[in-house]
């Protein structure tokens, strides 16, 4: 099992790798999708390891101030214009209702 520092390093590497693949191969290329899913899984593990309650419970609040956020739905990174965030909700304008089993990861970058 990776330590938190090792996870952070691997997340940074995978994020950079994902961006490079996406730019070279395109966002719908199978290698880009595979890389996105790998990053998504590691982000999920990291979040579970740093959460205070370790129960995997749903988030009930988001940061009030942040530089940006990254939204993954079903391991697919979403473009910035597809959602908005408040301290308590994520809204996807004109979006479909998501199935309860659809994995969602939100990564906030706080100043």
N, C-alpha and C positions, 0 to 999 in steps of 0.2 A: 504494500500500500504506500502511495506517495505521501510525503509530508505536505503541509499547506504551501510552503515555499516552493517545493518541487511542482506542485499543481499550478501555482501562479506562473512559474517559468514555462511550463508546458502549455498553459492557456495562452500566454503571450506568443509563443512559437506557433501554435495552431491558428491563432487569429491572424498573424502575419501570413502564414502559409495559405489560409483560406482566401485572404484578400488577393494574394498573388495568383492563385489558381482561378479565382473568379474573374480577374481581369484578363488573364490569358486564355482561359477555356470558355468563359461565359458562366453565368449564374445557374443555368439549368444543366450544365455538363455533369455527368455521373460522378466524376472525381471531385467536383466542387460540392456536390450534395453529400458525398461520403465524408469529406473533410468537415463540412458544416455539422453533420450528425456526430462526428467524433468530438468536435469542440462542444457541442450542446451537451453531450453526455458528461464530459469532464466538468463543464460549468455546473451542471446539476449536482455532481458529486461534491464539488468544491462548496457550493452553497449549503448543501446538507451538512458538511463538516464544520462550517463556521456558524451555522444557525445556533441560537441560544437554546432552543428547545429540542433540537434533534428529532423532531417527530415527523418532519416532512409536511407540516400543516401549511395550508394556503396562507399567502401573505395577506395581511389585513391593512397595511399602509405602505406607501412608497415615500421616498425622500421628498421633502418639500422644495429642495433646491438641488439641482444637479446640472452637470455640463451637457450630458446627452444620455440617451439610453438606447439599448439594442434589444429588439424584440424578436424572439424566435418562436414560430408556431410550427409544430410538427417538424422540428429540426431545420426549418427553413427561415433564414434571416429575412426580415421584412423591411421594405424600404421606409424611409423616414416619413413619407407622406401617407402611410397607411394607418397610422394610429396617433392618438393623443393620450397623454397621461396626466392625471391629477394625483393628489396624495392618497386617493382611495380607489381610483378606477383606471382601467385601460379601455379606451373606446376605439373601435374600428369602424369608421364611418362607412356606411353602405356595405358592411361586411356581413358574412353569414354568421349565424349563431354557431358557436363551436361546441362540439361534443365534449362532454365532461372528461372523456378519456384522452382528449387531444393534449399532448405535452406542450406546455408554454414555459419559456424561460425569458425573464426580463433581467437585463444586466444594466444597472445604473452606474454611471461614472460621476462621482461626486467631486466637486472642486475642493 
